[in-house]
Amino acid sequence: MAVLVAGGAGYIGSHMVDRLVNEGYDVVVADNLSTGHKKAINPKAKFYEGDTRDGEFLDNLFANEDIDTVIHMDAFSLVSESMKNPLKYFDNNVVGMIVLLEAMKKAGVKNIVFSSTAATYGNPERIPIHEKDHKEPINPYGESKLIMEHIMKWVDKADGIHSVALRYFNAAGAKQDGSIGEDHHPETHLIPIVLKVAAGQQDKLKIFGDDYDTPDGTNVRDYVHILDLADAHILAMEYLKKGNPSNVFNLGSSTGFSNKEIVEAARKVTGKKIPAEVATRRGGDPDTLVADSTKAREVLGWKPKFDNIEDIISTAWTWKQKHPNGYEDQQG
Ligand code: UFG
């Protein structure tokens, strides 16, 4: 039996695929390469280029491969872009989920592990955030993922497709050897932009707003290493394969860092000055997002290995130094 990673050429997907391959799983990747990189996919995985909104593409894939679990990582995920173009997000994310579940139903595939997000909570009612806390997304990206979770819940009741939704907080870092990492075009995420400045590829960082309701006025986020996220998916997949019921888990480190603190940590890791200035707010940013991940630790047995922000940034810096221009620098 094989696991299908939908979106396996993306930042999180490529680390997921690599981890699965190294753990001995048979891995199939589906990706339309709209934002992902073919070079990021571990060559031991079987790659199908196509879109998960394309039912025929999925039907063929499921007919050719013996898939028992789908790991869904192929949603669009940029908060700011979703504020400007909500329909793009509802189309790709929500329609993609419907078509995928339809194809899984036809093929008799019963397990799905879904990359959900802290953005489902909106401005949280308390910190740290628990899974059952109030959810009122403040951007279309978070809204689309909450809708996808709801769709999975009803499809479980009707068709017995069990799901685990993993609500990530801020995914960061790279494989330690720097062979795969984060490469978005355009790049909008804080840590890779900070490292671009450190590498001299950008003059300075703009910190989007310092008038939030946080200790230093800049947004506070909970950074979790990409390999710890990958491990959580493997645990979630095994949890479902044992016949456990559908569930939802937060994945975070339970420690928050402000944007200013991230810049400071990156200065320490890189030894570079990293000029930064405060700019106006970006739309759709909640003040603070910090997870309570007790449930994932207790139920799944998840034990994140990276609990230090400098270690996380350091893996991203290794990738950046080895691949200053991302996958463009890589042969093959
Ligand atoms: N930021 C800056 N300057 C930049 C880029 C980002 O100040 O040049 C700030 C943002 O305004 C925000 C923080 O850095 O306050 C983190 O921003 P990111 O874009 O790195 O990440 P987000 O918190 O917006 O979103 C990420 C993922 C989402 C996920 C969310 C959950 O992209 O998919 O984490 O916490 F939902």
Boltz pocket constraint, residues with backbone or C-beta under 6 A from the ligand:
constraints:
  - pocket:
      binder: B
      contacts: [[A, 77], [A, 78], [A, 79], [A, 117], [A, 118], [A, 119], [A, 168], [A, 169], [A, 170], [A, 171], [A, 188], [A, 189], [A, 190], [A, 191], [A, 193], [A, 205], [A, 206], [A, 207], [A, 208], [A, 209], [A, 219], [A, 220], [A, 221], [A, 222], [A, 259], [A, 282], [A, 285], [A, 286], [A, 289]]
      max_distance: 6.0
